[in-house]
Each structure stands twice: as structure tokens, then as C-alpha cells.
Amino acid sequence: MPTEKQKQKQELEALAVKSDEEIDFSDIPEITDKQWTGAVRGLFARPETRHISIRLSAVDLRLANKLAAAKGLPYQTYIKSLLHESLLRENAKQPPQ
């Protein structure tokens, strides 16, 4: 007997081979222009990221973990946001070239 995940995959595969005209969209409400008022393009777009390794002192890492937990964030996300804010501040200090 197929699992729920396998059933869902089979349904999606069956839909993928159908044309739009063959798919019943009647249970999906139309989206009006009014619903798009205030919409922001790219709000959920994520910038390209790269995987790196970095050595941090154990003290700094413990502190980052503690502060991140207090904010309800994963420590890597917290460190990344601190680095980003610091780089923007430093860049703003630089004279235009």
C-alpha cells in the first residue's frame, strides 16, 4: 500500500502530463486586482549564498549561540545578520569612488 507521500507524488506526476485545459480549477477562487494592492515583488526572494568555513573563538561562538537563542534564531542566521549589518555600516563609511 503506497504511503501518503507516494500518493501525493503520483497525483503530481499525473497532473504534470495534463494540459491546463484538462485540469479542473473550479475549486480555486479567482484572484482579483484588488487582492494584489500592496503586493511587493521579490519580497521572499533570497540572495545567492555560498557555503564557507570560518574559525571562530569558542567564547564568541558560545555568546553568539546565547544571543541567537534569546532572539529565537539559529546561531548561524544570527551571525550572518550581524556580519551583514556590520558590512553595510563599514561600506557607508567609505568615501565614494
Protein Blocks (a to p, Z undefined) as FASTA:
>chain_A
ZZfklmmmmmmmmmmmpcfklpccklpccddfklmgopaehklpccddddddddddfklm
mmmmmmmmmnopafklmmmmmmmmmmmmmmmmpccZZ
